[in-house]
């Protein structure tokens, strides 16, 4: 087996990445984490972001200043992707989902890896609250099968999704017996604050932080949490900007959020650059990431929870996602049914009244982050695939 060190890798991102100086979402963080991990193994990595998307996002900040650039990031027109890759062959190209597959084709010397990052069909289905979005679903299905036919290997963001995506591969008439397919969990550089044993837990700082999505509804836990916000030792930070793909008035959780924002114990924050977000999150005691169950959430490797774990923050989380088994294995938080008000009330009371338990959870979270979320560790299965080429 030949070492992968020195080989070229291009990651085609679906979204802004941290180096572009704008707030980022899950797809951009996925590309960022993979790039950091592969660089740690000695590979030469460039992240490619489609020019039109960058320009549309940057316009939100004003037209008078050019958008930022970075040495590890290429901004390329969608129609120029093939020519760019031909110029840089041989290389491995990683596609985050199938968003750019219509702008690609087989290229001599290029090995394609499709990242089954998220259950996009389920996201689209739950994004629409009305009639079945037949045309959008058909187009996404076509694009997904096209990407599977193009690929030489596959990575999956979470073990639970493996059967889900194997079914997709069979729809594309691929011989799954001879195709590399490995789990590469969501990863991010660690940002660990002071040792938890040295931290002050006389007051408890909770936080809800991450984009709102139409397929993720907060649920009844909000009313339970509100009962504790009158206690002087309890505070809540709220950073839940509306995701750029959603309109504010469409979200089912708007009333809950407006009510929380009005509470004197709640501090609200606007969108942040990723480095600022990590610094903010590392100062929190408990991250709350609770939401109602649906099929999309069941298959989700929930990015906001992964980033909290990467910052050493234990997570209050449902028992049914891709993140849930990780939290359970390392005892790096608390798994609770977000609709079970009595269980939530008892659990929040325990967190507030048991500082030693919270310290232990923080220690366990650091162990999980180092073993699972740290990029160099997370990408090892992908590196082994590239070593075989």
Secondary structure as a PSIPRED ss2 file (coil, helix, strand):
# PSIPRED VFORMAT (PSIPRED V4.0)

   1 X C   1.000  0.000  0.000
   2 X C   1.000  0.000  0.000
   3 X C   1.000  0.000  0.000
   4 X C   1.000  0.000  0.000
   5 X C   1.000  0.000  0.000
   6 X C   1.000  0.000  0.000
   7 X C   1.000  0.000  0.000
   8 X E   0.000  0.000  1.000
   9 X E   0.000  0.000  1.000
  10 X E   0.000  0.000  1.000
  11 X E   0.000  0.000  1.000
  12 X E   0.000  0.000  1.000
  13 X E   0.000  0.000  1.000
  14 X C   1.000  0.000  0.000
  15 X C   1.000  0.000  0.000
  16 X C   1.000  0.000  0.000
  17 X C   1.000  0.000  0.000
  18 X H   0.000  1.000  0.000
  19 X H   0.000  1.000  0.000
  20 X H   0.000  1.000  0.000
  21 X C   1.000  0.000  0.000
  22 X C   1.000  0.000  0.000
  23 X C   1.000  0.000  0.000
  24 X C   1.000  0.000  0.000
  25 X C   1.000  0.000  0.000
  26 X H   0.000  1.000  0.000
  27 X H   0.000  1.000  0.000
  28 X H   0.000  1.000  0.000
  29 X H   0.000  1.000  0.000
  30 X H   0.000  1.000  0.000
  31 X H   0.000  1.000  0.000
  32 X H   0.000  1.000  0.000
  33 X H   0.000  1.000  0.000
  34 X H   0.000  1.000  0.000
  35 X H   0.000  1.000  0.000
  36 X H   0.000  1.000  0.000
  37 X H   0.000  1.000  0.000
  38 X H   0.000  1.000  0.000
  39 X H   0.000  1.000  0.000
  40 X H   0.000  1.000  0.000
  41 X C   1.000  0.000  0.000
  42 X C   1.000  0.000  0.000
  43 X C   1.000  0.000  0.000
  44 X E   0.000  0.000  1.000
  45 X E   0.000  0.000  1.000
  46 X E   0.000  0.000  1.000
  47 X E   0.000  0.000  1.000
  48 X E   0.000  0.000  1.000
  49 X E   0.000  0.000  1.000
  50 X E   0.000  0.000  1.000
  51 X H   0.000  1.000  0.000
  52 X H   0.000  1.000  0.000
  53 X H   0.000  1.000  0.000
  54 X H   0.000  1.000  0.000
  55 X H   0.000  1.000  0.000
  56 X H   0.000  1.000  0.000
  57 X H   0.000  1.000  0.000
  58 X H   0.000  1.000  0.000
  59 X H   0.000  1.000  0.000
  60 X H   0.000  1.000  0.000
  61 X H   0.000  1.000  0.000
  62 X C   1.000  0.000  0.000
  63 X C   1.000  0.000  0.000
  64 X C   1.000  0.000  0.000
  65 X C   1.000  0.000  0.000
  66 X C   1.000  0.000  0.000
  67 X C   1.000  0.000  0.000
  68 X C   1.000  0.000  0.000
  69 X C   1.000  0.000  0.000
  70 X E   0.000  0.000  1.000
  71 X C   1.000  0.000  0.000
  72 X C   1.000  0.000  0.000
  73 X E   0.000  0.000  1.000
  74 X E   0.000  0.000  1.000
  75 X E   0.000  0.000  1.000
  76 X E   0.000  0.000  1.000
  77 X C   1.000  0.000  0.000
  78 X H   0.000  1.000  0.000
  79 X H   0.000  1.000  0.000
  80 X H   0.000  1.000  0.000
  81 X H   0.000  1.000  0.000
  82 X H   0.000  1.000  0.000
  83 X H   0.000  1.000  0.000
  84 X H   0.000  1.000  0.000
  85 X H   0.000  1.000  0.000
  86 X H   0.000  1.000  0.000
  87 X H   0.000  1.000  0.000
  88 X H   0.000  1.000  0.000
  89 X C   1.000  0.000  0.000
  90 X C   1.000  0.000  0.000
  91 X E   0.000  0.000  1.000
  92 X E   0.000  0.000  1.000
  93 X E   0.000  0.000  1.000
  94 X E   0.000  0.000  1.000
  95 X E   0.000  0.000  1.000
  96 X E   0.000  0.000  1.000
  97 X C   1.000  0.000  0.000
  98 X C   1.000  0.000  0.000
  99 X C   1.000  0.000  0.000
 100 X C   1.000  0.000  0.000
 101 X H   0.000  1.000  0.000
 102 X H   0.000  1.000  0.000
 103 X H   0.000  1.000  0.000
 104 X C   1.000  0.000  0.000
 105 X C   1.000  0.000  0.000
 106 X C   1.000  0.000  0.000
 107 X C   1.000  0.000  0.000
 108 X C   1.000  0.000  0.000
 109 X C   1.000  0.000  0.000
 110 X E   0.000  0.000  1.000
 111 X E   0.000  0.000  1.000
 112 X E   0.000  0.000  1.000
 113 X E   0.000  0.000  1.000
 114 X E   0.000  0.000  1.000
 115 X E   0.000  0.000  1.000
 116 X E   0.000  0.000  1.000
 117 X C   1.000  0.000  0.000
 118 X C   1.000  0.000  0.000
 119 X C   1.000  0.000  0.000
 120 X H   0.000  1.000  0.000
 121 X H   0.000  1.000  0.000
 122 X H   0.000  1.000  0.000
 123 X H   0.000  1.000  0.000
 124 X H   0.000  1.000  0.000
 125 X H   0.000  1.000  0.000
 126 X H   0.000  1.000  0.000
 127 X H   0.000  1.000  0.000
 128 X C   1.000  0.000  0.000
 129 X C   1.000  0.000  0.000
 130 X C   1.000  0.000  0.000
 131 X C   1.000  0.000  0.000
 132 X C   1.000  0.000  0.000
 133 X C   1.000  0.000  0.000
 134 X H   0.000  1.000  0.000
 135 X H   0.000  1.000  0.000
 136 X H   0.000  1.000  0.000
 137 X H   0.000  1.000  0.000
 138 X H   0.000  1.000  0.000
 139 X H   0.000  1.000  0.000
 140 X H   0.000  1.000  0.000
 141 X H   0.000  1.000  0.000
 142 X H   0.000  1.000  0.000
 143 X H   0.000  1.000  0.000
 144 X H   0.000  1.000  0.000
 145 X H   0.000  1.000  0.000
 146 X H   0.000  1.000  0.000
 147 X H   0.000  1.000  0.000
 148 X H   0.000  1.000  0.000
 149 X H   0.000  1.000  0.000
 150 X H   0.000  1.000  0.000
 151 X C   1.000  0.000  0.000
 152 X C   1.000  0.000  0.000
 153 X E   0.000  0.000  1.000
 154 X E   0.000  0.000  1.000
 155 X E   0.000  0.000  1.000
 156 X E   0.000  0.000  1.000
 157 X C   1.000  0.000  0.000
 158 X C   1.000  0.000  0.000
 159 X H   0.000  1.000  0.000
 160 X H   0.000  1.000  0.000
 161 X H   0.000  1.000  0.000
 162 X H   0.000  1.000  0.000
 163 X H   0.000  1.000  0.000
 164 X H   0.000  1.000  0.000
 165 X H   0.000  1.000  0.000
 166 X H   0.000  1.000  0.000
 167 X H   0.000  1.000  0.000
 168 X H   0.000  1.000  0.000
 169 X H   0.000  1.000  0.000
 170 X H   0.000  1.000  0.000
 171 X H   0.000  1.000  0.000
 172 X C   1.000  0.000  0.000
 173 X C   1.000  0.000  0.000
 174 X C   1.000  0.000  0.000
 175 X C   1.000  0.000  0.000
 176 X H   0.000  1.000  0.000
 177 X H   0.000  1.000  0.000
 178 X H   0.000  1.000  0.000
 179 X C   1.000  0.000  0.000
 180 X E   0.000  0.000  1.000
 181 X E   0.000  0.000  1.000
 182 X E   0.000  0.000  1.000
 183 X E   0.000  0.000  1.000
 184 X C   1.000  0.000  0.000
 185 X C   1.000  0.000  0.000
 186 X C   1.000  0.000  0.000
 187 X C   1.000  0.000  0.000
 188 X C   1.000  0.000  0.000
 189 X C   1.000  0.000  0.000
 190 X C   1.000  0.000  0.000
 191 X C   1.000  0.000  0.000
 192 X C   1.000  0.000  0.000
 193 X C   1.000  0.000  0.000
 194 X C   1.000  0.000  0.000
 195 X C   1.000  0.000  0.000
 196 X H   0.000  1.000  0.000
 197 X H   0.000  1.000  0.000
 198 X H   0.000  1.000  0.000
 199 X C   1.000  0.000  0.000
 200 X C   1.000  0.000  0.000
 201 X C   1.000  0.000  0.000
 202 X C   1.000  0.000  0.000
 203 X C   1.000  0.000  0.000
 204 X E   0.000  0.000  1.000
 205 X E   0.000  0.000  1.000
 206 X E   0.000  0.000  1.000
 207 X E   0.000  0.000  1.000
 208 X E   0.000  0.000  1.000
 209 X E   0.000  0.000  1.000
 210 X C   1.000  0.000  0.000
 211 X C   1.000  0.000  0.000
 212 X E   0.000  0.000  1.000
 213 X C   1.000  0.000  0.000
 214 X C   1.000  0.000  0.000
 215 X C   1.000  0.000  0.000
 216 X C   1.000  0.000  0.000
 217 X C   1.000  0.000  0.000
 218 X C   1.000  0.000  0.000
 219 X C   1.000  0.000  0.000
 220 X C   1.000  0.000  0.000
 221 X H   0.000  1.000  0.000
 222 X H   0.000  1.000  0.000
 223 X H   0.000  1.000  0.000
 224 X H   0.000  1.000  0.000
 225 X H   0.000  1.000  0.000
 226 X H   0.000  1.000  0.000
 227 X C   1.000  0.000  0.000
 228 X C   1.000  0.000  0.000
 229 X C   1.000  0.000  0.000
 230 X C   1.000  0.000  0.000
 231 X C   1.000  0.000  0.000
 232 X C   1.000  0.000  0.000
 233 X C   1.000  0.000  0.000
 234 X E   0.000  0.000  1.000
 235 X E   0.000  0.000  1.000
 236 X E   0.000  0.000  1.000
 237 X E   0.000  0.000  1.000
 238 X E   0.000  0.000  1.000
 239 X E   0.000  0.000  1.000
 240 X C   1.000  0.000  0.000
 241 X C   1.000  0.000  0.000
 242 X E   0.000  0.000  1.000
 243 X C   1.000  0.000  0.000
 244 X C   1.000  0.000  0.000
 245 X C   1.000  0.000  0.000
 246 X C   1.000  0.000  0.000
 247 X C   1.000  0.000  0.000
 248 X H   0.000  1.000  0.000
 249 X H   0.000  1.000  0.000
 250 X H   0.000  1.000  0.000
 251 X C   1.000  0.000  0.000
 252 X C   1.000  0.000  0.000
 253 X C   1.000  0.000  0.000
 254 X H   0.000  1.000  0.000
 255 X H   0.000  1.000  0.000
 256 X H   0.000  1.000  0.000
 257 X H   0.000  1.000  0.000
 258 X H   0.000  1.000  0.000
 259 X H   0.000  1.000  0.000
 260 X H   0.000  1.000  0.000
 261 X H   0.000  1.000  0.000
 262 X C   1.000  0.000  0.000
 263 X C   1.000  0.000  0.000
 264 X C   1.000  0.000  0.000
 265 X C   1.000  0.000  0.000
 266 X E   0.000  0.000  1.000
 267 X E   0.000  0.000  1.000
 268 X E   0.000  0.000  1.000
 269 X C   1.000  0.000  0.000
 270 X C   1.000  0.000  0.000
 271 X C   1.000  0.000  0.000
 272 X C   1.000  0.000  0.000
 273 X C   1.000  0.000  0.000
 274 X H   0.000  1.000  0.000
 275 X H   0.000  1.000  0.000
 276 X H   0.000  1.000  0.000
 277 X H   0.000  1.000  0.000
 278 X H   0.000  1.000  0.000
 279 X H   0.000  1.000  0.000
 280 X H   0.000  1.000  0.000
 281 X H   0.000  1.000  0.000
 282 X H   0.000  1.000  0.000
 283 X C   1.000  0.000  0.000
 284 X C   1.000  0.000  0.000
 285 X C   1.000  0.000  0.000
 286 X E   0.000  0.000  1.000
 287 X E   0.000  0.000  1.000
 288 X E   0.000  0.000  1.000
 289 X E   0.000  0.000  1.000
 290 X C   1.000  0.000  0.000
 291 X C   1.000  0.000  0.000
 292 X C   1.000  0.000  0.000
 293 X C   1.000  0.000  0.000
 294 X C   1.000  0.000  0.000
 295 X H   0.000  1.000  0.000
 296 X H   0.000  1.000  0.000
 297 X H   0.000  1.000  0.000
 298 X H   0.000  1.000  0.000
 299 X C   1.000  0.000  0.000
 300 X C   1.000  0.000  0.000
 301 X C   1.000  0.000  0.000
 302 X C   1.000  0.000  0.000
 303 X H   0.000  1.000  0.000
 304 X H   0.000  1.000  0.000
 305 X H   0.000  1.000  0.000
 306 X H   0.000  1.000  0.000
 307 X H   0.000  1.000  0.000
 308 X H   0.000  1.000  0.000
 309 X H   0.000  1.000  0.000
 310 X H   0.000  1.000  0.000
 311 X C   1.000  0.000  0.000
 312 X C   1.000  0.000  0.000
 313 X C   1.000  0.000  0.000
 314 X E   0.000  0.000  1.000
 315 X E   0.000  0.000  1.000
 316 X E   0.000  0.000  1.000
 317 X E   0.000  0.000  1.000
 318 X C   1.000  0.000  0.000
 319 X C   1.000  0.000  0.000
 320 X C   1.000  0.000  0.000
 321 X C   1.000  0.000  0.000
 322 X C   1.000  0.000  0.000
 323 X C   1.000  0.000  0.000
 324 X H   0.000  1.000  0.000
 325 X H   0.000  1.000  0.000
 326 X H   0.000  1.000  0.000
 327 X H   0.000  1.000  0.000
 328 X H   0.000  1.000  0.000
 329 X H   0.000  1.000  0.000
 330 X H   0.000  1.000  0.000
 331 X C   1.000  0.000  0.000
 332 X C   1.000  0.000  0.000
 333 X E   0.000  0.000  1.000
 334 X E   0.000  0.000  1.000
 335 X E   0.000  0.000  1.000
 336 X C   1.000  0.000  0.000
 337 X C   1.000  0.000  0.000
 338 X C   1.000  0.000  0.000
 339 X C   1.000  0.000  0.000
 340 X C   1.000  0.000  0.000
 341 X H   0.000  1.000  0.000
 342 X H   0.000  1.000  0.000
 343 X H   0.000  1.000  0.000
 344 X H   0.000  1.000  0.000
 345 X H   0.000  1.000  0.000
 346 X H   0.000  1.000  0.000
 347 X H   0.000  1.000  0.000
 348 X H   0.000  1.000  0.000
 349 X H   0.000  1.000  0.000
 350 X H   0.000  1.000  0.000
 351 X H   0.000  1.000  0.000
 352 X H   0.000  1.000  0.000
 353 X H   0.000  1.000  0.000
 354 X C   1.000  0.000  0.000
 355 X H   0.000  1.000  0.000
 356 X H   0.000  1.000  0.000
 357 X H   0.000  1.000  0.000
 358 X H   0.000  1.000  0.000
 359 X H   0.000  1.000  0.000
 360 X H   0.000  1.000  0.000
 361 X H   0.000  1.000  0.000
 362 X H   0.000  1.000  0.000
 363 X H   0.000  1.000  0.000
 364 X H   0.000  1.000  0.000
 365 X H   0.000  1.000  0.000
 366 X H   0.000  1.000  0.000
 367 X H   0.000  1.000  0.000
 368 X H   0.000  1.000  0.000
 369 X H   0.000  1.000  0.000
 370 X H   0.000  1.000  0.000
 371 X H   0.000  1.000  0.000
 372 X H   0.000  1.000  0.000
 373 X H   0.000  1.000  0.000
 374 X C   1.000  0.000  0.000
 375 X H   0.000  1.000  0.000
 376 X H   0.000  1.000  0.000
 377 X H   0.000  1.000  0.000
 378 X H   0.000  1.000  0.000
 379 X C   1.000  0.000  0.000
 380 X H   0.000  1.000  0.000
 381 X H   0.000  1.000  0.000
 382 X H   0.000  1.000  0.000
 383 X H   0.000  1.000  0.000
 384 X H   0.000  1.000  0.000
 385 X H   0.000  1.000  0.000
 386 X H   0.000  1.000  0.000
 387 X H   0.000  1.000  0.000
 388 X C   1.000  0.000  0.000
 389 X C   1.000  0.000  0.000
